[in-house]
Amino acid sequence: MLEISDLTFRFGPRPLFENANAFIAEGWKVGLVGRNGTGKSTLLTLIRDEVGKANASIRIRRGARMGFVAQEAPQVETPLLDLVMAADEEMTSLLKEAETAEDPQRIADIHMRLAEIDGYSGEARASAIMVGLGFEQEDLRRPAREFSGGWRMRAALAGVLFSAPDLLILDEPTNYLDLEGAAWLEEYLRDYPHTVICVSHDREMLNRSVTHILALDDKKLEVFVGGYDAYLKKKAERMALAAGMKAKQDAQKAHLQKFIDRFRAKASKAAQAQSRIKQLEKMQDIAVPLEERTIPFHFDNPVELASPLVVLDEADCGYIVGKPVLKRVSLRLDHDDRIVIIGPNGQGKTTLVKSIAARLALLNGKRVASGKAVMGYFSQDQLDELRAGETVLEHVRDLEPDWAPPKLRSLAARMGFGVEKIDTKVEKLSGGEKVRLLLGLMAHRKPHVLILDEPTSHLDIDSREALIHAINGYEGAVLLITHDIYLAEACADRLWLVYHGRARQYDGDLEDYRKLVAAADRPADEGDKPSSMAAAVQADAKPKHSKYTLTRKLEAAEKEIEQANQALARIDAALADPDLFTKDQKRGESLLKERSHAATALAKAEASWLEASEALEGA
């Protein structure tokens, strides 16, 4: 399907590709990976622009159709569904011609071709794709101009998926999708009948949806079989093999050099020494690829505060009085919580975290927070708050205006901005560098709560891994909104679900939620009960206890058992005095009553522990 031969390309003075080669066969689902700035998006542009040119380094199968996602759907009066369907130019043209054609033979040809390309089901297929990407049925007929840039971007993605090109090329398709949309896209790409090349930093998507990895490293391209984890394993094996061969070669060189140094001056051994010198010179040095260092993130641990840090009690959250986005929210955040907030886009996840962070006043109800609790809030919207024309150092100086320049530079370096970047104006930074700066500025205050709203959209896979390490090493509370399944699973202890105007704890894990979403999207088989996500997530007839709640109950019971045992030991030690009742009868009687209470408390705690333990095993 696609062949790249001896591709060499420079961006200004910087080489991105040097004699790069790769072959992609028909039907492969390929994940293109590499560090930020190595040239992944440039390669996609070259595929689009170079194909068909004489003597081009990039060639595709003759007659194959390529499909790219446009920047976004235009702001026009045309209904969104019609824009998506227009992406299939042949089908659109045939349907239009069918309305006016008069020649019977041409009419027959049109309808025969429409049947071949499944044109009659076009509207149903386009609707299914758009709903899968998060649109509601009532949205499909609305004019495109009524939607934000993010939703028009989804419509552009829907258009290229609907056109079903022979070579589908996607650049970070999950950036504008929620967990539900990303899960749907994974399954769609896995079942796509043609070839796919997808740039993505979503590790789970690269594991679930692709058959091959195309790695861009050191200006070269190489294809690996399997998903991202298989690629990492193969890469590690190669590095280990190269390191072993290098060590063996170094030992051989040392042995030859030792012989040369010892016998070079001896006439009887001169010929042998010269032979070894030539042997040494002919040896090709084995190069061990160097792992590029990923700059870590740092979240300093706050001073521990008593729980709860924040409580919302019967809170209505929203922006317009009388029109709450979320109603009667009752949630509690403790100092050691790790919570991922799930739910489709547009349901109010950001509204919830803004209310918790006190960036949005409640419409009704109570917000109770520890007076000493510091909130750290990050959102993609804050990228626009960086002041154009000012440098990284000027933004860092806002934190500590009285610090000397060397100390400020040291602080910036800790955030990941060394000498070469500290005087860079923020508009010249990459998306990932802007995220790093905002996270560093937020973390300097040592917040007790980290609220991270889609922090990974501009980060490559290695930077996402570094963020996971920083979050897991941080000892405060974490609230996370993300479409990155790998990040969520690595950091979350429990889930909050925001859906249909409600926010509540979700009983289950992310895999349970993915199955729920898939079941809600899948048509019911004959005889099956219809699957409804709304019914499933809002069913309160039989309330369940989450693993988190049961674990807390178990820990509380264990603490009560320990306290009761300690009390019994103390009382029994006192009662062991044979002269106790002679010396102080009232104290002896009081101790007997205390022992009875302690024994009762111990029995209750043990019963509670047993109940929670059995429930946890069942969960």
KETI-932148 format. One record per residue (C-alpha): residue number from 1; residue in three letters; x, y, z negated. Coordinates in steps of 0.5 Angstrom, whole numbers. Layout:
- NUM / ALA / X / Y / Z
...
REM end
This chain:
- 1 / MET / 0 / 0 / 0
- 2 / LEU / 5 / 5 / -2
- 3 / GLU / 13 / 5 / -1
- 4 / ILE / 18 / 10 / -3
- 5 / SER / 25 / 9 / 0
- 6 / ASP / 31 / 13 / -2
- 7 / LEU / 27 / 19 / -4
- 8 / THR / 32 / 25 / -6
- 9 / PHE / 28 / 32 / -9
- 10 / ARG / 31 / 38 / -12
- 11 / PHE / 27 / 43 / -16
- 12 / GLY / 31 / 49 / -16
- 13 / PRO / 38 / 47 / -18
- 14 / ARG / 36 / 41 / -22
- 15 / PRO / 35 / 34 / -19
- 16 / LEU / 29 / 30 / -20
- 17 / PHE / 30 / 24 / -16
- 18 / GLU / 36 / 21 / -13
- 19 / ASN / 35 / 16 / -8
- 20 / ALA / 29 / 13 / -12
- 21 / ASN / 26 / 7 / -9
- 22 / ALA / 19 / 3 / -11
- 23 / PHE / 14 / -1 / -7
- 24 / ILE / 7 / -2 / -10
- 25 / ALA / 2 / -7 / -7
- 26 / GLU / -5 / -7 / -5
- 27 / GLY / -10 / -7 / -11
- 28 / TRP / -4 / -6 / -16
- 29 / LYS / -6 / -1 / -22
- 30 / VAL / 0 / 2 / -24
- 31 / GLY / 2 / 7 / -30
- 32 / LEU / 7 / 12 / -28
- 33 / VAL / 11 / 14 / -34
- 34 / GLY / 17 / 18 / -36
- 35 / ARG / 19 / 24 / -41
- 36 / ASN / 15 / 31 / -40
- 37 / GLY / 19 / 35 / -35
- 38 / THR / 22 / 29 / -31
- 39 / GLY / 18 / 30 / -25
- 40 / LYS / 12 / 25 / -26
- 41 / SER / 7 / 30 / -23
- 42 / THR / 12 / 33 / -18
- 43 / LEU / 12 / 25 / -15
- 44 / LEU / 4 / 25 / -14
- 45 / THR / 5 / 32 / -11
- 46 / LEU / 10 / 29 / -6
- 47 / ILE / 6 / 23 / -5
- 48 / ARG / 0 / 27 / -3
- 49 / ASP / 4 / 32 / 2
- 50 / GLU / 10 / 28 / 5
- 51 / VAL / 5 / 22 / 7
- 52 / GLY / 5 / 22 / 15
- 53 / LYS / 11 / 27 / 16
- 54 / ALA / 16 / 24 / 21
- 55 / ASN / 22 / 21 / 17
- 56 / ALA / 18 / 21 / 11
- 57 / SER / 21 / 18 / 4
- 58 / ILE / 14 / 16 / 2
- 59 / ARG / 9 / 12 / 7
- 60 / ILE / 2 / 9 / 6
- 61 / ARG / -1 / 3 / 9
- 62 / ARG / -4 / 6 / 16
- 63 / GLY / -11 / 8 / 15
- 64 / ALA / -11 / 8 / 8
- 65 / ARG / -15 / 14 / 4
- 66 / MET / -12 / 17 / -1
- 67 / GLY / -16 / 21 / -7
- 68 / PHE / -13 / 26 / -12
- 69 / VAL / -17 / 30 / -17
- 70 / ALA / -18 / 37 / -16
- 71 / GLN / -17 / 42 / -21
- 72 / GLU / -24 / 43 / -23
- 73 / ALA / -31 / 43 / -19
- 74 / PRO / -32 / 50 / -17
- 75 / GLN / -37 / 55 / -20
- 76 / VAL / -43 / 55 / -15
- 77 / GLU / -50 / 54 / -15
- 78 / THR / -50 / 47 / -13
- 79 / PRO / -52 / 42 / -17
- 80 / LEU / -47 / 38 / -20
- 81 / LEU / -49 / 31 / -18
- 82 / ASP / -49 / 34 / -11
- 83 / LEU / -42 / 36 / -11
- 84 / VAL / -40 / 29 / -14
- 85 / MET / -43 / 26 / -8
- 86 / ALA / -40 / 31 / -3
- 87 / ALA / -34 / 28 / -5
- 88 / ASP / -35 / 22 / 0
- 89 / GLU / -35 / 26 / 6
- 90 / GLU / -37 / 20 / 11
- 91 / MET / -43 / 18 / 7
- 92 / THR / -45 / 25 / 6
- 93 / SER / -45 / 26 / 13
- 94 / LEU / -48 / 20 / 15
- 95 / LEU / -54 / 22 / 10
- 96 / LYS / -55 / 29 / 13
- 97 / GLU / -54 / 26 / 20
- 98 / ALA / -60 / 21 / 19
- 99 / GLU / -65 / 27 / 18
- 100 / THR / -64 / 30 / 24
- 101 / ALA / -62 / 24 / 29
- 102 / GLU / -67 / 22 / 35
- 103 / ASP / -63 / 17 / 39
- 104 / PRO / -65 / 10 / 37
- 105 / GLN / -59 / 7 / 38
- 106 / ARG / -55 / 12 / 34
- 107 / ILE / -60 / 12 / 28
- 108 / ALA / -59 / 4 / 28
- 109 / ASP / -52 / 5 / 28
- 110 / ILE / -52 / 11 / 22
- 111 / HIS / -57 / 6 / 18
- 112 / MET / -52 / 0 / 19
- 113 / ARG / -46 / 4 / 17
- 114 / LEU / -50 / 7 / 11
- 115 / ALA / -51 / -1 / 9
- 116 / GLU / -44 / -3 / 10
- 117 / ILE / -41 / 3 / 5
- 118 / ASP / -47 / 2 / 0
- 119 / GLY / -49 / 9 / 2
- 120 / TYR / -57 / 8 / 0
- 121 / SER / -54 / 7 / -7
- 122 / GLY / -50 / 13 / -7
- 123 / GLU / -54 / 17 / -12
- 124 / ALA / -55 / 12 / -17
- 125 / ARG / -47 / 10 / -17
- 126 / ALA / -45 / 17 / -18
- 127 / SER / -50 / 18 / -24
- 128 / ALA / -47 / 12 / -27
- 129 / ILE / -40 / 15 / -26
- 130 / MET / -42 / 22 / -29
- 131 / VAL / -46 / 19 / -35
- 132 / GLY / -40 / 14 / -36
- 133 / LEU / -36 / 21 / -37
- 134 / GLY / -40 / 24 / -42
- 135 / PHE / -46 / 28 / -38
- 136 / GLU / -53 / 27 / -40
- 137 / GLN / -58 / 25 / -35
- 138 / GLU / -61 / 32 / -35
- 139 / ASP / -54 / 35 / -34
- 140 / LEU / -54 / 32 / -27
- 141 / ARG / -59 / 37 / -23
- 142 / ARG / -56 / 43 / -27
- 143 / PRO / -52 / 48 / -23
- 144 / ALA / -44 / 47 / -23
- 145 / ARG / -43 / 54 / -25
- 146 / GLU / -47 / 53 / -32
- 147 / PHE / -41 / 48 / -34
- 148 / SER / -35 / 50 / -38
- 149 / GLY / -28 / 49 / -34
- 150 / GLY / -27 / 42 / -38
- 151 / TRP / -34 / 39 / -36
- 152 / ARG / -32 / 42 / -29
- 153 / MET / -26 / 38 / -29
- 154 / ARG / -30 / 32 / -31
- 155 / ALA / -34 / 33 / -25
- 156 / ALA / -28 / 33 / -21
- 157 / LEU / -26 / 26 / -24
- 158 / ALA / -33 / 24 / -22
- 159 / GLY / -32 / 26 / -15
- 160 / VAL / -26 / 22 / -14
- 161 / LEU / -28 / 16 / -17
- 162 / PHE / -35 / 16 / -13
- 163 / SER / -31 / 17 / -6
- 164 / ALA / -27 / 10 / -8
- 165 / PRO / -21 / 12 / -4
- 166 / ASP / -16 / 6 / -2
- 167 / LEU / -11 / 9 / -6
- 168 / LEU / -13 / 13 / -13
- 169 / ILE / -8 / 18 / -16
- 170 / LEU / -10 / 21 / -23
- 171 / ASP / -6 / 25 / -27
- 172 / GLU / -7 / 25 / -34
- 173 / PRO / -15 / 23 / -33
- 174 / THR / -16 / 23 / -41
- 175 / ASN / -14 / 30 / -43
- 176 / TYR / -22 / 32 / -42
- 177 / LEU / -25 / 26 / -44
- 178 / ASP / -27 / 24 / -51
- 179 / LEU / -26 / 16 / -54
- 180 / GLU / -33 / 14 / -51
- 181 / GLY / -31 / 17 / -44
- 182 / ALA / -24 / 14 / -44
- 183 / ALA / -26 / 7 / -46
- 184 / TRP / -31 / 8 / -40
- 185 / LEU / -25 / 10 / -36
- 186 / GLU / -21 / 4 / -38
- 187 / GLU / -26 / -1 / -36
- 188 / TYR / -28 / 3 / -29
- 189 / LEU / -20 / 3 / -27
- 190 / ARG / -19 / -4 / -29
- 191 / ASP / -25 / -7 / -25
- 192 / TYR / -23 / -2 / -19
- 193 / PRO / -23 / -6 / -13
- 194 / HIS / -17 / -2 / -10
- 195 / THR / -10 / 1 / -11
- 196 / VAL / -9 / 6 / -17
- 197 / ILE / -3 / 10 / -19
- 198 / CYS / -4 / 14 / -26
- 199 / VAL / 0 / 18 / -30
- 200 / SER / -2 / 18 / -37
- 201 / HIS / 1 / 18 / -44
- 202 / ASP / -5 / 14 / -47
- 203 / ARG / -1 / 8 / -49
- 204 / GLU / -8 / 4 / -50
- 205 / MET / -10 / 6 / -43
- 206 / LEU / -4 / 4 / -40
- 207 / ASN / -4 / -3 / -44
- 208 / ARG / -11 / -4 / -42
- 209 / SER / -12 / -2 / -35
- 210 / VAL / -6 / -3 / -31
- 211 / THR / -2 / -9 / -28
- 212 / HIS / 4 / -5 / -27
- 213 / ILE / 9 / 0 / -30
- 214 / LEU / 12 / 5 / -25
- 215 / ALA / 18 / 8 / -30
- 216 / LEU / 21 / 15 / -28
- 217 / ASP / 28 / 15 / -32
- 218 / ASP / 35 / 18 / -30
- 219 / LYS / 32 / 20 / -23
- 220 / LYS / 30 / 13 / -21
- 221 / LEU / 24 / 9 / -20
- 222 / GLU / 23 / 2 / -22
- 223 / VAL / 17 / -2 / -23
- 224 / PHE / 15 / -7 / -29
- 225 / VAL / 10 / -12 / -29
- 226 / GLY / 5 / -12 / -35
- 227 / GLY / 2 / -6 / -39
- 228 / TYR / 6 / -1 / -43
- 229 / ASP / 8 / -5 / -49
- 230 / ALA / 11 / -11 / -44
- 231 / TYR / 15 / -5 / -41
- 232 / LEU / 18 / -3 / -47
- 233 / LYS / 20 / -10 / -49
- 234 / LYS / 23 / -11 / -42
- 235 / LYS / 27 / -4 / -43
- 236 / ALA / 29 / -6 / -50
- 237 / GLU / 32 / -13 / -48
- 238 / ARG / 36 / -10 / -42
- 239 / MET / 39 / -5 / -47
- 240 / ALA / 41 / -10 / -51
- 241 / LEU / 44 / -14 / -46
- 242 / ALA / 47 / -8 / -43
- 243 / ALA / 50 / -7 / -50
- 244 / GLY / 52 / -14 / -51
- 245 / MET / 56 / -14 / -44
- 246 / LYS / 59 / -8 / -46
- 247 / ALA / 62 / -10 / -52
- 248 / LYS / 65 / -16 / -49
- 249 / GLN / 68 / -12 / -43
- 250 / ASP / 71 / -8 / -49
- 251 / ALA / 74 / -14 / -52
- 252 / GLN / 77 / -16 / -46
- 253 / LYS / 80 / -9 / -44
- 254 / ALA / 83 / -9 / -51
- 255 / HIS / 86 / -16 / -50
- 256 / LEU / 89 / -14 / -43
- 257 / GLN / 91 / -7 / -46
- 258 / LYS / 95 / -11 / -52
- 259 / PHE / 99 / -15 / -47
- 260 / ILE / 101 / -9 / -42
- 261 / ASP / 103 / -5 / -48
- 262 / ARG / 107 / -11 / -51
- 263 / PHE / 110 / -14 / -45
- 264 / ARG / 111 / -8 / -40
- 265 / ALA / 118 / -6 / -42
- 266 / LYS / 120 / -14 / -41
- 267 / ALA / 123 / -16 / -34
- 268 / SER / 121 / -23 / -35
- 269 / LYS / 114 / -21 / -36
- 270 / ALA / 113 / -14 / -32
- 271 / ALA / 110 / -18 / -26
- 272 / GLN / 105 / -21 / -31
- 273 / ALA / 104 / -14 / -34
- 274 / GLN / 103 / -11 / -27
- 275 / SER / 98 / -16 / -25
- 276 / ARG / 94 / -14 / -32
- 277 / ILE / 94 / -7 / -30
- 278 / LYS / 91 / -8 / -23
- 279 / GLN / 86 / -12 / -27
- 280 / LEU / 84 / -7 / -32
- 281 / GLU / 84 / -2 / -26
- 282 / LYS / 79 / -6 / -22
- 283 / MET / 74 / -7 / -28
- 284 / GLN / 67 / -3 / -27
- 285 / ASP / 65 / 0 / -33
- 286 / ILE / 59 / -3 / -36
- 287 / ALA / 54 / 3 / -38
- 288 / VAL / 49 / 3 / -43
- 289 / PRO / 43 / 7 / -42
- 290 / LEU / 42 / 12 / -48
- 291 / GLU / 36 / 13 / -51
- 292 / GLU / 33 / 20 / -50
- 293 / ARG / 32 / 23 / -57
- 294 / THR / 25 / 25 / -59
- 295 / ILE / 25 / 31 / -64
- 296 / PRO / 21 / 29 / -70
- 297 / PHE / 15 / 33 / -73
- 298 / HIS / 16 / 35 / -80
- 299 / PHE / 10 / 36 / -85
- 300 / ASP / 13 / 37 / -92
- 301 / ASN / 9 / 34 / -98
- 302 / PRO / 4 / 39 / -102
- 303 / VAL / 4 / 39 / -109
- 304 / GLU / -1 / 34 / -111
- 305 / LEU / -8 / 36 / -113
- 306 / ALA / -14 / 33 / -116
- 307 / SER / -19 / 30 / -112
- 308 / PRO / -24 / 32 / -109
- 309 / LEU / -21 / 37 / -105
- 310 / VAL / -27 / 39 / -101
- 311 / VAL / -34 / 37 / -101
- 312 / LEU / -40 / 39 / -97
- 313 / ASP / -47 / 38 / -100
- 314 / GLU / -53 / 38 / -96
- 315 / ALA / -49 / 43 / -91
- 316 / ASP / -52 / 45 / -85
- 317 / CYS / -47 / 47 / -80
- 318 / GLY / -47 / 51 / -74
- 319 / TYR / -46 / 58 / -71
- 320 / ILE / -54 / 61 / -70
- 321 / VAL / -58 / 61 / -76
- 322 / GLY / -64 / 57 / -75
- 323 / LYS / -60 / 53 / -70
- 324 / PRO / -56 / 48 / -74
- 325 / VAL / -51 / 44 / -70
- 326 / LEU / -51 / 39 / -76
- 327 / LYS / -56 / 38 / -81
- 328 / ARG / -55 / 36 / -88
- 329 / VAL / -48 / 34 / -88
- 330 / SER / -46 / 31 / -95
- 331 / LEU / -38 / 29 / -94
- 332 / ARG / -32 / 29 / -99
- 333 / LEU / -25 / 29 / -98
- 334 / ASP / -20 / 26 / -103
- 335 / HIS / -12 / 28 / -103
- 336 / ASP / -10 / 21 / -100
- 337 / ASP / -16 / 21 / -94
- 338 / ARG / -14 / 19 / -87
- 339 / ILE / -20 / 20 / -83
- 340 / VAL / -21 / 20 / -76
- 341 / ILE / -28 / 23 / -73
- 342 / ILE / -31 / 20 / -68
- 343 / GLY / -37 / 21 / -63
- 344 / PRO / -38 / 24 / -56
- 345 / ASN / -36 / 31 / -54
- 346 / GLY / -41 / 36 / -55
- 347 / GLN / -44 / 33 / -62
- 348 / GLY / -41 / 37 / -67
- 349 / LYS / -34 / 34 / -69
- 350 / THR / -30 / 41 / -68
- 351 / THR / -36 / 45 / -72
- 352 / LEU / -35 / 40 / -77
- 353 / VAL / -28 / 41 / -78
- 354 / LYS / -29 / 48 / -78
- 355 / SER / -34 / 48 / -83
- 356 / ILE / -29 / 44 / -88
- 357 / ALA / -23 / 49 / -86
- 358 / ALA / -28 / 55 / -88
- 359 / ARG / -27 / 58 / -81
- 360 / LEU / -34 / 57 / -80
- 361 / ALA / -39 / 59 / -85
- 362 / LEU / -45 / 54 / -87
- 363 / LEU / -52 / 56 / -85
- 364 / ASN / -54 / 52 / -91
- 365 / GLY / -52 / 48 / -97
- 366 / LYS / -46 / 48 / -101
- 367 / ARG / -38 / 48 / -99
- 368 / VAL / -34 / 46 / -106
- 369 / ALA / -27 / 46 / -105
- 370 / SER / -21 / 46 / -110
- 371 / GLY / -18 / 54 / -111
- 372 / LYS / -11 / 51 / -110
- 373 / ALA / -12 / 47 / -104
- 374 / VAL / -9 / 50 / -97
- 375 / MET / -12 / 48 / -91
- 376 / GLY / -8 / 47 / -85
- 377 / TYR / -12 / 47 / -78
- 378 / PHE / -9 / 46 / -71
- 379 / SER / -14 / 46 / -65
- 380 / GLN / -12 / 46 / -57
- 381 / ASP / -16 / 53 / -57
- 382 / GLN / -10 / 56 / -61
- 383 / LEU / -5 / 55 / -55
- 384 / ASP / -9 / 62 / -53
- 385 / GLU / -7 / 65 / -60
- 386 / LEU / 0 / 65 / -58
- 387 / ARG / 3 / 72 / -56
- 388 / ALA / 5 / 73 / -49
- 389 / GLY / 11 / 77 / -48
- 390 / GLU / 14 / 74 / -55
- 391 / THR / 19 / 69 / -57
- 392 / VAL / 19 / 63 / -61
- 393 / LEU / 23 / 67 / -66
- 394 / GLU / 19 / 72 / -67
- 395 / HIS / 13 / 68 / -68
- 396 / VAL / 17 / 64 / -73
- 397 / ARG / 19 / 71 / -77
- 398 / ASP / 11 / 72 / -78
- 399 / LEU / 12 / 66 / -83
- 400 / GLU / 18 / 70 / -87
- 401 / PRO / 19 / 77 / -85
- 402 / ASP / 24 / 78 / -91
- 403 / TRP / 29 / 72 / -89
- 404 / ALA / 35 / 73 / -85
- 405 / PRO / 36 / 71 / -78
- 406 / PRO / 40 / 65 / -79
- 407 / LYS / 35 / 62 / -84
- 408 / LEU / 30 / 64 / -79
- 409 / ARG / 34 / 60 / -74
- 410 / SER / 35 / 54 / -78
- 411 / LEU / 27 / 54 / -80
- 412 / ALA / 26 / 54 / -72
- 413 / ALA / 31 / 49 / -71
- 414 / ARG / 27 / 44 / -76
- 415 / MET / 21 / 45 / -72
- 416 / GLY / 24 / 43 / -66
- 417 / PHE / 27 / 49 / -62
- 418 / GLY / 35 / 50 / -62
- 419 / VAL / 39 / 55 / -59
- 420 / GLU / 37 / 54 / -52
- 421 / LYS / 29 / 55 / -54
- 422 / ILE / 29 / 60 / -60
- 423 / ASP / 29 / 66 / -55
- 424 / THR / 24 / 63 / -50
- 425 / LYS / 18 / 67 / -49
- 426 / VAL / 12 / 63 / -51
- 427 / GLU / 9 / 63 / -44
- 428 / LYS / 15 / 60 / -41
- 429 / LEU / 14 / 54 / -46
- 430 / SER / 11 / 47 / -44
- 431 / GLY / 4 / 45 / -46
- 432 / GLY / 8 / 40 / -51
- 433 / GLU / 13 / 45 / -54
- 434 / LYS / 7 / 50 / -55
- 435 / VAL / 4 / 45 / -59
- 436 / ARG / 10 / 43 / -63
- 437 / LEU / 11 / 51 / -65
- 438 / LEU / 3 / 51 / -67
- 439 / LEU / 4 / 45 / -71
- 440 / GLY / 11 / 48 / -74
- 441 / LEU / 8 / 54 / -76
- 442 / MET / 2 / 51 / -79
- 443 / ALA / 6 / 46 / -83
- 444 / HIS / 11 / 51 / -86
- 445 / ARG / 5 / 53 / -91
- 446 / LYS / 5 / 46 / -94
- 447 / PRO / -2 / 45 / -93
- 448 / HIS / -6 / 40 / -98
- 449 / VAL / -10 / 38 / -92
- 450 / LEU / -8 / 37 / -84
- 451 / ILE / -14 / 38 / -80
- 452 / LEU / -12 / 36 / -73
- 453 / ASP / -17 / 37 / -67
- 454 / GLU / -14 / 34 / -61
- 455 / PRO / -7 / 35 / -62
- 456 / THR / -4 / 30 / -57
- 457 / SER / -6 / 33 / -50
- 458 / HIS / 0 / 36 / -48
- 459 / LEU / 5 / 31 / -52
- 460 / ASP / 8 / 25 / -48
- 461 / ILE / 8 / 18 / -51
- 462 / ASP / 15 / 19 / -55
- 463 / SER / 12 / 25 / -58
- 464 / ARG / 6 / 22 / -60
- 465 / GLU / 10 / 17 / -63
- 466 / ALA / 14 / 22 / -67
- 467 / LEU / 7 / 25 / -69
- 468 / ILE / 5 / 19 / -72
- 469 / HIS / 11 / 18 / -76
- 470 / ALA / 10 / 25 / -79
- 471 / ILE / 3 / 24 / -81
- 472 / ASN / 4 / 17 / -84
- 473 / GLY / 10 / 20 / -88
- 474 / TYR / 5 / 26 / -90
- 475 / GLU / 2 / 25 / -97
- 476 / GLY / -4 / 30 / -96
- 477 / ALA / -11 / 29 / -93
- 478 / VAL / -11 / 28 / -86
- 479 / LEU / -17 / 30 / -81
- 480 / LEU / -16 / 28 / -74
- 481 / ILE / -20 / 29 / -68
- 482 / THR / -17 / 25 / -62
- 483 / HIS / -19 / 21 / -56
- 484 / ASP / -12 / 17 / -57
- 485 / ILE / -14 / 10 / -59
- 486 / TYR / -7 / 8 / -61
- 487 / LEU / -6 / 15 / -65
- 488 / ALA / -13 / 14 / -69
- 489 / GLU / -11 / 6 / -70
- 490 / ALA / -4 / 8 / -73
- 491 / CYS / -7 / 14 / -78
- 492 / ALA / -14 / 12 / -80
- 493 / ASP / -16 / 9 / -86
- 494 / ARG / -23 / 10 / -85
- 495 / LEU / -28 / 14 / -80
- 496 / TRP / -33 / 19 / -80
- 497 / LEU / -39 / 19 / -74
- 498 / VAL / -42 / 25 / -71
- 499 / TYR / -48 / 24 / -67
- 500 / HIS / -55 / 27 / -66
- 501 / GLY / -54 / 32 / -71
- 502 / ARG / -51 / 28 / -77
- 503 / ALA / -45 / 27 / -80
- 504 / ARG / -43 / 21 / -84
- 505 / GLN / -38 / 15 / -86
- 506 / TYR / -38 / 10 / -80
- 507 / ASP / -38 / 3 / -83
- 508 / GLY / -33 / -1 / -78
- 509 / ASP / -27 / 0 / -75
- 510 / LEU / -25 / 3 / -68
- 511 / GLU / -26 / -3 / -64
- 512 / ASP / -33 / -4 / -67
- 513 / TYR / -34 / 3 / -65
- 514 / ARG / -31 / 1 / -58
- 515 / LYS / -36 / -5 / -57
- 516 / LEU / -42 / -1 / -60
- 517 / VAL / -41 / 4 / -54
- 518 / ALA / -40 / -1 / -49
- 519 / ALA / -46 / -4 / -51
- 520 / ALA / -50 / 2 / -51
- 521 / ASP / -47 / 3 / -44
- 522 / ARG / -49 / -4 / -41
- 523 / PRO / -56 / -5 / -38
- 524 / ALA / -59 / -11 / -42
- 525 / ASP / -60 / -17 / -39
- 526 / GLU / -66 / -20 / -38
- 527 / GLY / -69 / -23 / -45
- 528 / ASP / -64 / -19 / -49
- 529 / LYS / -66 / -13 / -54
- 530 / PRO / -64 / -6 / -51
- 531 / SER / -58 / -4 / -54
- 532 / SER / -58 / 3 / -56
- 533 / MET / -53 / 7 / -59
- 534 / ALA / -57 / 12 / -63
- 535 / ALA / -61 / 6 / -66
- 536 / ALA / -55 / 3 / -68
- 537 / VAL / -51 / 8 / -71
- 538 / GLN / -57 / 12 / -74
- 539 / ALA / -60 / 5 / -77
- 540 / ASP / -61 / 6 / -85
- 541 / ALA / -66 / 1 / -87
- 542 / LYS / -60 / -4 / -90
- 543 / PRO / -54 / 1 / -92
- 544 / LYS / -48 / -2 / -92
- 545 / HIS / -41 / -1 / -96
- 546 / SER / -35 / 1 / -92
- 547 / LYS / -29 / -3 / -93
- 548 / TYR / -26 / 4 / -96
- 549 / THR / -32 / 4 / -101
- 550 / LEU / -31 / -3 / -103
- 551 / THR / -23 / -2 / -104
- 552 / ARG / -24 / 4 / -108
- 553 / LYS / -30 / 0 / -112
- 554 / LEU / -25 / -6 / -113
- 555 / GLU / -19 / -1 / -115
- 556 / ALA / -24 / 3 / -120
- 557 / ALA / -26 / -4 / -123
- 558 / GLU / -18 / -6 / -123
- 559 / LYS / -17 / 0 / -127
- 560 / GLU / -23 / -1 / -132
- 561 / ILE / -20 / -8 / -133
- 562 / GLU / -13 / -6 / -135
- 563 / GLN / -16 / 0 / -140
- 564 / ALA / -21 / -5 / -143
- 565 / ASN / -15 / -11 / -144
- 566 / GLN / -10 / -5 / -147
- 567 / ALA / -16 / -3 / -152
- 568 / LEU / -17 / -10 / -154
- 569 / ALA / -10 / -11 / -155
- 570 / ARG / -9 / -5 / -159
- 571 / ILE / -15 / -7 / -163
- 572 / ASP / -13 / -14 / -164
- 573 / ALA / -6 / -12 / -167
- 574 / ALA / -10 / -8 / -172
- 575 / LEU / -15 / -13 / -174
- 576 / ALA / -9 / -18 / -175
- 577 / ASP / -7 / -14 / -181
- 578 / PRO / -9 / -19 / -187
- 579 / ASP / -10 / -13 / -192
- 580 / LEU / -14 / -9 / -187
- 581 / PHE / -21 / -10 / -190
- 582 / THR / -18 / -10 / -197
- 583 / LYS / -15 / -3 / -196
- 584 / ASP / -20 / 0 / -191
- 585 / GLN / -26 / -4 / -190
- 586 / LYS / -30 / 2 / -186
- 587 / ARG / -24 / 2 / -181
- 588 / GLY / -24 / -5 / -181
- 589 / GLU / -32 / -5 / -179
- 590 / SER / -30 / 1 / -174
- 591 / LEU / -25 / -4 / -171
- 592 / LEU / -30 / -10 / -170
- 593 / LYS / -35 / -5 / -167
- 594 / GLU / -30 / -2 / -162
- 595 / ARG / -28 / -9 / -160
- 596 / SER / -35 / -11 / -158
- 597 / HIS / -35 / -5 / -154
- 598 / ALA / -29 / -6 / -151
- 599 / ALA / -31 / -14 / -149
- 600 / THR / -37 / -12 / -146
- 601 / ALA / -33 / -7 / -142
- 602 / LEU / -29 / -12 / -140
- 603 / ALA / -34 / -17 / -138
- 604 / LYS / -38 / -11 / -134
- 605 / ALA / -31 / -9 / -130
- 606 / GLU / -30 / -16 / -129
- 607 / ALA / -37 / -17 / -126
- 608 / SER / -36 / -11 / -122
- 609 / TRP / -29 / -13 / -119
- 610 / LEU / -32 / -20 / -117
- 611 / GLU / -38 / -17 / -113
- 612 / ALA / -33 / -12 / -110
- 613 / SER / -28 / -17 / -108
- 614 / GLU / -33 / -22 / -105
- 615 / ALA / -36 / -16 / -101
- 616 / LEU / -29 / -14 / -98
- 617 / GLU / -28 / -21 / -96
- 618 / GLY / -34 / -21 / -93
- 619 / ALA / -33 / -14 / -89
REM end
